[in-house]
Amino acid sequence: MNIVEDLEKRGLLHDYTDNPEMIDALSKKSVSVYCGFDPTATSLHIGSLMPIISLARFQKYGHTPILLIGGGTGMIGDPSGKSEERNLLDGEILEKNIAGITSQLQNLIDFDCGTNSAKILNNNSWLSKMNMIEFLRDIGKNFSIGYMMSKESVKNRINERGISYTEFTYMILQAYDFLHLFDTEKCQLQIGGSDQWGNITAGIELIRRMRAQNLWGITFPLITTSSGRKFGKTEKGNIWLDPKLTSPYRFYQYWIQTNDDDVIKFLSFFTFLTEKEIKEIGTSQKENPEKREAQLELARLVTSFVHGNSATESALRVSDLLFTGNIDGISEEDLVSVTNEMPHTVYENDCPILLIDILTETGMSKSKSMSRKDIAGGGIYLNNERITEEKTEILDKQLLFGKYFLLRKGKKNYHLVEIKN
């Protein structure tokens, strides 16, 4: 099976150049394939996972991924899929964004696997050297206004809110990227989301005109959930790949919460499981839906791909802690990560500490009298142990890692207290 057949079986082919030469080349030799990433933030989000994982798939089939950071085009902004003009970024912010995204991509694709090791390039290194006269004379003359306005990315913007000349030229700049990569890296294939088809075909047309070569493009479908919501969007905003912006625990939970109607499709899209393995998981899921085996496998595999096995195991322990109260095997790093998921109080008193005092101080109980009632009713837990004695003191020996203790009221009301002397 070649990469195109693999993508087709996974439901990942939206548009592609219907060219027998492409299928033949991807089946028999190593091809350089590129995808662009605009540095609009310091981190990518899970909307970027499809092209990243797809590049990894191409690499597994022996092809060479080129990850293009839009240091030049990022100064302009891609109108594709956008209803309004992007804010222009200044140089300092752009450099910070480029550094963050570059670091992430280097951890997700193999840059040391021999002849098809991945490469990261920044298009500012060639776009910044081109002056306007050269650009208009050598590149711009190959595009008619009618051709550009026929592209969906431009047409939609003109019909909705209009488009500036700045963003109007984005298509030509991306087309030139493809030409440059063909000339310097022998790149023959560009991939991207379905909203990139117009930009990709513009590059193919430019190379056909200037180099008399027929190159190729592949786009992936827009992913939506069974409820119609755009994939990756939550009430709290984007799910980021940066663990500082979205903790591995929160990232893991996003995938765990995948709807039953979507989970098998997402296993095809976002993991490297085979068709047979996915079918087996699907069968097991139908027989025992309450076990949510498909969601557990999806969350484990995608979190491991993005954050590594260690962070995934930590996310599993934190999940166990928050859903069962179990602190066995919890590390100090796990507890620190929990501070983003529950109320956290830094307490500057030395032990011993009266439990009724800390319950009131943290707001878990509204008053000392309510603290006593909560304890007497059996609803208060200290480090997962039920406390029934209202005069209980928290001692040094009960501190986790010498400075933490975990309070719980009822089943899910947690509070982490950190002792700071």
DRENMI-977610 format. One record per residue (C-alpha): residue in one letter; y, z, x. Coordinates in Angstrom, 2 decimals. Layout:
N
+------+---------+---------+---------+
: code :       Y :       Z :       X :
+------+---------+---------+---------+
:    a :       Y :       Z :       X :
...
+------+---------+---------+---------+
END
This chain:
421
+------+---------+---------+---------+
: code :       Y :       Z :       X :
+------+---------+---------+---------+
:    m :    0.00 :    0.00 :    0.00 :
:    n :    3.49 :   -0.85 :    1.28 :
:    i :    6.72 :    1.05 :    0.68 :
:    v :    7.84 :   -1.20 :   -2.18 :
:    e :    4.56 :   -0.67 :   -4.03 :
:    d :    4.89 :    3.07 :   -3.43 :
:    l :    8.43 :    3.13 :   -4.83 :
:    e :    7.37 :    1.03 :   -7.81 :
:    k :    4.48 :    3.35 :   -8.69 :
:    r :    6.85 :    6.32 :   -8.53 :
:    g :    9.30 :    4.62 :  -10.90 :
:    l :   11.94 :    4.40 :   -8.19 :
:    l :   12.79 :    0.69 :   -8.25 :
:    h :   15.85 :   -0.08 :  -10.34 :
:    d :   17.34 :   -3.23 :   -8.81 :
:    y :   16.08 :   -5.06 :   -5.76 :
:    t :   16.38 :   -8.46 :   -4.15 :
:    d :   13.48 :  -10.48 :   -5.50 :
:    n :   12.65 :  -11.93 :   -2.14 :
:    p :    9.05 :  -12.53 :   -0.97 :
:    e :   10.26 :  -12.26 :    2.62 :
:    m :   11.35 :   -8.65 :    2.00 :
:    i :    7.95 :   -7.61 :    0.63 :
:    d :    6.16 :   -9.40 :    3.48 :
:    a :    8.40 :   -7.86 :    6.16 :
:    l :    8.12 :   -4.34 :    4.74 :
:    s :    4.33 :   -4.73 :    4.67 :
:    k :    3.84 :   -6.07 :    8.18 :
:    k :    6.56 :   -4.86 :   10.54 :
:    s :    9.12 :   -2.17 :   11.16 :
:    v :   12.42 :   -2.83 :    9.39 :
:    s :   15.72 :   -1.01 :    9.88 :
:    v :   17.00 :    0.36 :    6.56 :
:    y :   20.29 :    2.07 :    5.95 :
:    c :   21.94 :    4.25 :    3.35 :
:    g :   25.51 :    5.52 :    3.32 :
:    f :   26.75 :    9.05 :    2.68 :
:    d :   30.44 :    9.64 :    2.02 :
:    p :   31.73 :   12.93 :    3.46 :
:    t :   33.50 :   14.18 :    0.31 :
:    a :   32.45 :   17.80 :    0.96 :
:    t :   31.04 :   19.95 :    3.77 :
:    s :   27.60 :   19.70 :    2.18 :
:    l :   25.50 :   17.18 :    0.32 :
:    h :   24.07 :   18.19 :   -3.06 :
:    i :   20.78 :   17.42 :   -4.74 :
:    g :   22.19 :   14.19 :   -6.11 :
:    s :   21.78 :   12.94 :   -2.52 :
:    l :   18.12 :   13.92 :   -2.34 :
:    m :   16.84 :   10.66 :   -3.80 :
:    p :   18.16 :    8.43 :   -0.99 :
:    i :   17.36 :   11.04 :    1.68 :
:    i :   13.74 :   11.43 :    0.58 :
:    s :   13.49 :    7.66 :    0.17 :
:    l :   14.62 :    7.16 :    3.76 :
:    a :   11.93 :    9.64 :    4.78 :
:    r :    9.40 :    7.57 :    2.79 :
:    f :   10.46 :    4.41 :    4.60 :
:    q :   10.05 :    6.23 :    7.89 :
:    k :    6.52 :    7.34 :    6.96 :
:    y :    5.69 :    3.66 :    6.45 :
:    g :    6.93 :    2.87 :    9.96 :
:    h :   10.48 :    1.74 :    9.20 :
:    t :   13.63 :    2.92 :   10.96 :
:    p :   16.18 :    4.87 :    8.87 :
:    i :   19.89 :    4.53 :    9.62 :
:    l :   22.00 :    7.24 :    8.01 :
:    l :   25.58 :    6.03 :    7.83 :
:    i :   28.31 :    8.64 :    7.50 :
:    g :   31.38 :    7.13 :    5.86 :
:    g :   33.99 :    8.54 :    8.21 :
:    g :   36.04 :    5.39 :    7.61 :
:    t :   35.22 :    4.53 :    4.00 :
:    g :   35.38 :    8.23 :    3.14 :
:    m :   39.13 :    8.06 :    3.72 :
:    i :   39.34 :    5.63 :    0.80 :
:    g :   36.71 :    6.66 :   -1.73 :
:    d :   34.03 :    4.67 :   -3.51 :
:    p :   35.00 :    3.81 :   -7.12 :
:    s :   31.33 :    3.33 :   -8.08 :
:    g :   30.33 :    5.75 :  -10.83 :
:    k :   33.76 :    7.40 :  -10.83 :
:    s :   36.17 :    7.40 :  -13.78 :
:    e :   39.26 :    8.14 :  -11.71 :
:    e :   40.68 :    7.83 :   -8.21 :
:    r :   39.44 :   10.29 :   -5.60 :
:    n :   41.84 :   12.49 :   -3.71 :
:    l :   42.39 :   11.17 :   -0.20 :
:    l :   41.13 :   13.53 :    2.51 :
:    d :   43.12 :   14.36 :    5.63 :
:    g :   41.59 :   14.02 :    9.09 :
:    e :   40.83 :   17.70 :    9.65 :
:    i :   38.98 :   18.14 :    6.35 :
:    l :   37.13 :   14.87 :    6.87 :
:    e :   35.92 :   15.90 :   10.33 :
:    k :   34.70 :   19.23 :    8.97 :
:    n :   32.84 :   17.44 :    6.17 :
:    i :   31.29 :   14.96 :    8.61 :
:    a :   30.07 :   17.77 :   10.87 :
:    g :   28.47 :   19.62 :    7.96 :
:    i :   26.72 :   16.59 :    6.51 :
:    t :   25.55 :   15.35 :    9.92 :
:    s :   23.95 :   18.72 :   10.65 :
:    q :   22.12 :   18.66 :    7.31 :
:    l :   20.82 :   15.13 :    7.70 :
:    q :   19.51 :   15.89 :   11.20 :
:    n :   17.25 :   18.55 :    9.65 :
:    l :   15.89 :   16.32 :    6.89 :
:    i :   14.85 :   13.11 :    8.68 :
:    d :   12.83 :   12.76 :   11.89 :
:    f :   15.07 :   11.80 :   14.83 :
:    d :   12.33 :   12.12 :   17.44 :
:    c :    9.25 :   10.18 :   16.37 :
:    g :    9.23 :    7.25 :   18.77 :
:    t :   10.26 :    3.70 :   18.02 :
:    n :   11.25 :    4.35 :   14.40 :
:    s :   13.25 :    7.52 :   15.02 :
:    a :   16.20 :    7.84 :   12.66 :
:    k :   19.80 :    7.22 :   13.72 :
:    i :   23.08 :    8.66 :   12.46 :
:    l :   26.17 :    6.48 :   12.75 :
:    n :   29.78 :    6.90 :   11.60 :
:    n :   31.47 :    3.76 :   10.27 :
:    n :   34.85 :    5.00 :   11.44 :
:    s :   33.77 :    4.04 :   14.96 :
:    w :   34.06 :    0.34 :   14.06 :
:    l :   36.35 :    0.28 :   11.01 :
:    s :   39.11 :    2.10 :   12.89 :
:    k :   39.12 :   -0.61 :   15.57 :
:    m :   39.73 :   -3.45 :   13.13 :
:    n :   43.34 :   -4.39 :   12.38 :
:    m :   44.48 :   -5.58 :    8.97 :
:    i :   45.10 :   -9.20 :    9.97 :
:    e :   41.58 :   -9.54 :   11.39 :
:    f :   40.11 :   -7.87 :    8.34 :
:    l :   41.88 :  -10.15 :    5.86 :
:    r :   41.29 :  -13.32 :    7.91 :
:    d :   37.66 :  -12.80 :    8.93 :
:    i :   36.21 :  -10.67 :    6.13 :
:    g :   38.49 :  -10.70 :    3.09 :
:    k :   38.53 :  -14.49 :    2.81 :
:    n :   34.81 :  -14.41 :    1.91 :
:    f :   35.45 :  -12.59 :   -1.39 :
:    s :   37.14 :  -14.05 :   -4.43 :
:    i :   38.96 :  -11.77 :   -6.87 :
:    g :   36.71 :  -13.07 :   -9.66 :
:    y :   33.57 :  -12.12 :   -7.70 :
:    m :   34.84 :   -8.61 :   -7.05 :
:    m :   35.99 :   -8.03 :  -10.63 :
:    s :   32.58 :   -9.08 :  -11.94 :
:    k :   30.97 :   -6.02 :  -10.30 :
:    e :   30.27 :   -3.14 :  -12.67 :
:    s :   31.81 :   -0.54 :  -10.35 :
:    v :   35.15 :   -2.39 :  -10.47 :
:    k :   34.93 :   -3.68 :  -14.05 :
:    n :   34.30 :   -0.22 :  -15.50 :
:    r :   37.24 :    1.31 :  -13.67 :
:    i :   39.63 :   -1.47 :  -14.69 :
:    n :   38.58 :   -1.12 :  -18.34 :
:    e :   38.92 :    2.68 :  -18.30 :
:    r :   41.81 :    3.87 :  -16.13 :
:    g :   42.59 :    1.06 :  -13.74 :
:    i :   41.91 :    0.92 :  -10.03 :
:    s :   44.18 :    0.96 :   -6.98 :
:    y :   44.10 :   -1.73 :   -4.33 :
:    t :   42.84 :    0.95 :   -1.94 :
:    e :   39.64 :    1.59 :   -3.89 :
:    f :   39.39 :   -2.09 :   -4.82 :
:    t :   38.83 :   -2.88 :   -1.13 :
:    y :   36.02 :   -0.34 :   -0.75 :
:    m :   33.41 :   -2.94 :   -1.67 :
:    i :   34.56 :   -5.22 :    1.17 :
:    l :   34.50 :   -2.37 :    3.69 :
:    q :   30.96 :   -1.43 :    2.71 :
:    a :   29.95 :   -5.08 :    2.88 :
:    y :   31.36 :   -5.20 :    6.41 :
:    d :   29.29 :   -2.08 :    7.28 :
:    f :   26.14 :   -4.02 :    6.40 :
:    l :   27.29 :   -6.97 :    8.51 :
:    h :   28.06 :   -4.70 :   11.47 :
:    l :   24.68 :   -2.95 :   11.21 :
:    f :   22.93 :   -6.31 :   11.00 :
:    d :   24.72 :   -7.49 :   14.15 :
:    t :   24.29 :   -4.28 :   16.18 :
:    e :   21.10 :   -2.67 :   14.82 :
:    k :   19.25 :   -5.66 :   13.32 :
:    c :   19.41 :   -3.82 :    9.98 :
:    q :   17.99 :   -5.95 :    7.15 :
:    l :   17.87 :   -3.60 :    4.16 :
:    q :   20.35 :   -1.35 :    2.38 :
:    i :   19.28 :    1.23 :   -0.22 :
:    g :   21.24 :    3.44 :   -2.61 :
:    g :   21.68 :    4.66 :   -6.15 :
:    s :   21.92 :    2.23 :   -9.04 :
:    d :   25.73 :    2.47 :   -8.97 :
:    q :   25.67 :    0.92 :   -5.47 :
:    w :   24.13 :   -2.41 :   -6.48 :
:    g :   27.48 :   -4.22 :   -6.56 :
:    n :   28.43 :   -2.94 :   -3.10 :
:    i :   24.99 :   -3.77 :   -1.68 :
:    t :   24.96 :   -7.32 :   -3.02 :
:    a :   28.50 :   -7.83 :   -1.68 :
:    g :   27.16 :   -7.05 :    1.80 :
:    i :   24.22 :   -9.40 :    1.31 :
:    e :   26.62 :  -12.17 :    0.23 :
:    l :   28.92 :  -11.57 :    3.21 :
:    i :   26.02 :  -11.83 :    5.68 :
:    r :   24.73 :  -14.97 :    3.96 :
:    r :   28.15 :  -16.59 :    4.34 :
:    m :   28.90 :  -15.47 :    7.89 :
:    r :   25.43 :  -15.35 :    9.49 :
:    a :   23.38 :  -17.67 :    7.23 :
:    q :   20.81 :  -14.87 :    6.76 :
:    n :   19.29 :  -13.61 :    3.50 :
:    l :   19.11 :   -9.82 :    3.63 :
:    w :   17.82 :   -7.31 :    1.12 :
:    g :   18.80 :   -4.42 :   -1.11 :
:    i :   17.03 :   -1.78 :   -3.19 :
:    t :   18.55 :    0.69 :   -5.63 :
:    f :   17.06 :    3.69 :   -7.41 :
:    p :   17.52 :    4.56 :  -11.07 :
:    l :   20.10 :    7.05 :  -12.31 :
:    i :   18.15 :   10.24 :  -12.91 :
:    t :   18.65 :   12.15 :  -16.13 :
:    t :   16.65 :   14.99 :  -17.63 :
:    s :   14.73 :   14.63 :  -20.88 :
:    s :   17.66 :   16.35 :  -22.64 :
:    g :   20.00 :   13.59 :  -21.45 :
:    r :   21.83 :   15.75 :  -18.90 :
:    k :   22.71 :   14.18 :  -15.57 :
:    f :   20.31 :   15.40 :  -12.89 :
:    g :   21.69 :   18.06 :  -10.57 :
:    k :   24.43 :   19.31 :  -12.88 :
:    t :   24.35 :   22.94 :  -14.05 :
:    e :   26.77 :   25.21 :  -15.84 :
:    k :   27.69 :   26.68 :  -12.44 :
:    g :   28.30 :   23.26 :  -10.87 :
:    n :   26.51 :   21.38 :   -8.09 :
:    i :   23.29 :   22.54 :   -6.46 :
:    w :   24.21 :   22.19 :   -2.78 :
:    l :   21.89 :   21.62 :    0.17 :
:    d :   23.88 :   24.10 :    2.27 :
:    p :   22.21 :   27.53 :    1.94 :
:    k :   25.64 :   29.19 :    2.22 :
:    l :   26.79 :   27.36 :   -0.92 :
:    t :   23.52 :   27.50 :   -2.87 :
:    s :   21.02 :   30.10 :   -1.66 :
:    p :   17.41 :   28.96 :   -1.10 :
:    y :   16.48 :   31.34 :   -3.93 :
:    r :   18.94 :   29.68 :   -6.34 :
:    f :   17.83 :   26.24 :   -5.10 :
:    y :   14.19 :   27.20 :   -5.71 :
:    q :   15.02 :   28.50 :   -9.18 :
:    y :   16.69 :   25.22 :  -10.12 :
:    w :   13.39 :   23.39 :   -9.64 :
:    i :   11.30 :   26.16 :  -11.22 :
:    q :   13.35 :   25.73 :  -14.39 :
:    t :   12.49 :   22.02 :  -14.67 :
:    n :   11.53 :   21.09 :  -18.21 :
:    d :    7.86 :   20.31 :  -18.86 :
:    d :    8.87 :   16.79 :  -19.96 :
:    d :   10.48 :   16.10 :  -16.57 :
:    v :    8.35 :   17.92 :  -14.03 :
:    i :    5.65 :   15.28 :  -13.42 :
:    k :    8.31 :   12.58 :  -13.05 :
:    f :   10.19 :   14.77 :  -10.58 :
:    l :    7.00 :   15.35 :   -8.57 :
:    s :    6.83 :   11.57 :   -8.16 :
:    f :   10.51 :   11.26 :   -7.30 :
:    f :   11.07 :   14.19 :   -4.97 :
:    t :    7.79 :   14.94 :   -3.21 :
:    f :    5.35 :   13.07 :   -0.98 :
:    l :    2.33 :   13.91 :   -3.14 :
:    t :    0.03 :   10.98 :   -3.84 :
:    e :   -0.45 :    9.46 :   -7.27 :
:    k :   -3.89 :   11.10 :   -7.46 :
:    e :   -2.53 :   14.54 :   -6.54 :
:    i :    0.24 :   14.29 :   -9.12 :
:    k :   -2.24 :   13.28 :  -11.83 :
:    e :   -4.41 :   16.27 :  -11.00 :
:    i :   -1.44 :   18.60 :  -11.28 :
:    g :   -0.48 :   16.95 :  -14.57 :
:    t :   -3.98 :   17.47 :  -15.98 :
:    s :   -3.99 :   21.12 :  -14.92 :
:    q :   -0.53 :   21.58 :  -16.44 :
:    k :   -1.72 :   20.27 :  -19.81 :
:    e :   -4.74 :   22.57 :  -19.78 :
:    n :   -2.79 :   25.68 :  -18.75 :
:    p :    0.92 :   25.06 :  -19.45 :
:    e :    1.74 :   28.76 :  -19.29 :
:    k :    0.93 :   28.83 :  -15.55 :
:    r :    3.67 :   26.25 :  -14.83 :
:    e :    1.72 :   24.99 :  -11.82 :
:    a :    3.70 :   21.75 :  -11.70 :
:    q :    7.05 :   23.57 :  -11.57 :
:    l :    5.79 :   25.96 :   -8.90 :
:    e :    4.55 :   23.09 :   -6.74 :
:    l :    7.74 :   21.07 :   -7.26 :
:    a :    9.97 :   24.03 :   -6.35 :
:    r :    7.87 :   24.93 :   -3.31 :
:    l :    7.72 :   21.41 :   -1.90 :
:    v :   11.37 :   20.45 :   -2.42 :
:    t :   12.68 :   23.81 :   -1.15 :
:    s :   10.45 :   23.48 :    1.93 :
:    f :   11.73 :   19.94 :    2.55 :
:    v :   15.37 :   21.02 :    2.40 :
:    h :   15.30 :   24.59 :    3.74 :
:    g :   12.00 :   24.90 :    5.62 :
:    n :    8.89 :   26.99 :    5.04 :
:    s :   10.42 :   30.31 :    6.13 :
:    a :   13.32 :   30.09 :    3.66 :
:    t :   10.90 :   29.00 :    0.93 :
:    e :    8.69 :   32.02 :    1.50 :
:    s :   11.81 :   34.19 :    1.36 :
:    a :   12.81 :   32.55 :   -1.94 :
:    l :    9.34 :   33.32 :   -3.30 :
:    r :    9.65 :   36.98 :   -2.28 :
:    v :   13.12 :   37.26 :   -3.78 :
:    s :   11.85 :   35.64 :   -6.99 :
:    d :    9.02 :   38.17 :   -7.12 :
:    l :   11.49 :   40.99 :   -6.54 :
:    l :   13.90 :   39.89 :   -9.27 :
:    f :   11.22 :   39.14 :  -11.85 :
:    t :    8.72 :   41.93 :  -11.19 :
:    g :   10.62 :   44.50 :   -9.12 :
:    n :    8.03 :   44.19 :   -6.35 :
:    i :    9.54 :   45.01 :   -2.93 :
:    d :    6.32 :   44.70 :   -0.93 :
:    g :    6.80 :   42.37 :    2.02 :
:    i :   10.58 :   42.12 :    1.49 :
:    s :   12.54 :   41.62 :    4.70 :
:    e :   16.10 :   42.66 :    5.44 :
:    e :   17.07 :   38.98 :    5.39 :
:    d :   15.60 :   38.76 :    1.89 :
:    l :   17.70 :   41.70 :    0.74 :
:    v :   20.84 :   40.16 :    2.20 :
:    s :   20.15 :   36.94 :    0.31 :
:    v :   19.74 :   38.96 :   -2.88 :
:    t :   23.39 :   40.07 :   -2.68 :
:    n :   24.33 :   36.66 :   -4.11 :
:    e :   21.98 :   37.11 :   -7.05 :
:    m :   22.79 :   40.64 :   -8.26 :
:    p :   25.61 :   43.20 :   -8.19 :
:    h :   26.05 :   44.70 :   -4.73 :
:    t :   27.89 :   47.91 :   -3.84 :
:    v :   28.78 :   49.15 :   -0.37 :
:    y :   28.68 :   52.97 :   -0.50 :
:    e :   30.32 :   54.96 :    2.26 :
:    n :   28.73 :   58.39 :    1.59 :
:    d :   25.90 :   59.76 :    3.69 :
:    c :   22.56 :   60.69 :    2.19 :
:    p :   21.50 :   62.68 :    0.28 :
:    i :   23.12 :   61.05 :   -2.74 :
:    l :   22.61 :   62.27 :   -6.29 :
:    l :   21.05 :   59.49 :   -8.33 :
:    i :   23.17 :   60.31 :  -11.40 :
:    d :   26.31 :   59.91 :   -9.28 :
:    i :   25.38 :   56.48 :   -7.92 :
:    l :   24.28 :   55.23 :  -11.35 :
:    t :   27.74 :   56.10 :  -12.66 :
:    e :   29.54 :   54.76 :   -9.59 :
:    t :   27.81 :   51.37 :   -9.77 :
:    g :   28.38 :   51.11 :  -13.51 :
:    m :   24.67 :   50.96 :  -14.31 :
:    s :   25.29 :   53.94 :  -16.59 :
:    k :   28.63 :   54.46 :  -18.30 :
:    s :   28.82 :   58.21 :  -17.58 :
:    k :   26.90 :   61.04 :  -15.97 :
:    s :   25.58 :   62.13 :  -19.33 :
:    m :   24.35 :   58.57 :  -19.96 :
:    s :   22.80 :   58.59 :  -16.47 :
:    r :   20.80 :   61.66 :  -17.42 :
:    k :   19.67 :   60.03 :  -20.67 :
:    d :   18.68 :   56.81 :  -18.87 :
:    i :   16.64 :   58.77 :  -16.33 :
:    a :   15.01 :   60.96 :  -18.98 :
:    g :   14.11 :   57.87 :  -20.99 :
:    g :   12.18 :   56.39 :  -18.05 :
:    g :   14.44 :   53.36 :  -17.67 :
:    i :   15.66 :   53.97 :  -14.11 :
:    y :   13.83 :   52.75 :  -10.99 :
:    l :   14.58 :   53.43 :   -7.34 :
:    n :   12.98 :   50.92 :   -4.95 :
:    n :   10.63 :   49.93 :   -7.79 :
:    e :    9.51 :   53.50 :   -8.50 :
:    r :   10.34 :   55.03 :  -11.88 :
:    i :   12.51 :   58.15 :  -11.64 :
:    t :   12.25 :   60.82 :  -14.35 :
:    e :   13.91 :   63.80 :  -12.66 :
:    e :   17.66 :   63.89 :  -13.29 :
:    k :   18.37 :   65.93 :  -10.15 :
:    t :   16.75 :   63.31 :   -7.90 :
:    e :   18.49 :   62.78 :   -4.59 :
:    i :   18.30 :   59.61 :   -2.53 :
:    l :   17.30 :   60.55 :    1.02 :
:    d :   17.53 :   58.75 :    4.36 :
:    k :   13.77 :   58.18 :    4.39 :
:    q :   14.05 :   56.21 :    1.13 :
:    l :   16.53 :   53.71 :    2.54 :
:    l :   15.16 :   50.24 :    3.09 :
:    f :   15.80 :   49.10 :    6.67 :
:    g :   17.81 :   52.28 :    7.14 :
:    k :   20.70 :   51.26 :    4.89 :
:    y :   19.70 :   49.81 :    1.50 :
:    f :   18.22 :   51.00 :   -1.75 :
:    l :   17.52 :   49.03 :   -4.89 :
:    l :   18.28 :   50.36 :   -8.36 :
:    r :   16.87 :   48.90 :  -11.54 :
:    k :   17.61 :   49.75 :  -15.15 :
:    g :   15.12 :   48.38 :  -17.62 :
:    k :   13.38 :   45.13 :  -16.70 :
:    k :   16.08 :   42.93 :  -15.19 :
:    n :   19.26 :   44.93 :  -14.57 :
:    y :   19.34 :   45.24 :  -10.76 :
:    h :   21.89 :   46.65 :   -8.34 :
:    l :   21.65 :   46.67 :   -4.55 :
:    v :   23.40 :   49.53 :   -2.76 :
:    e :   24.24 :   49.35 :    0.92 :
:    i :   25.03 :   52.56 :    2.79 :
:    k :   27.78 :   52.10 :    5.34 :
:    n :   28.50 :   55.14 :    7.52 :
+------+---------+---------+---------+
END
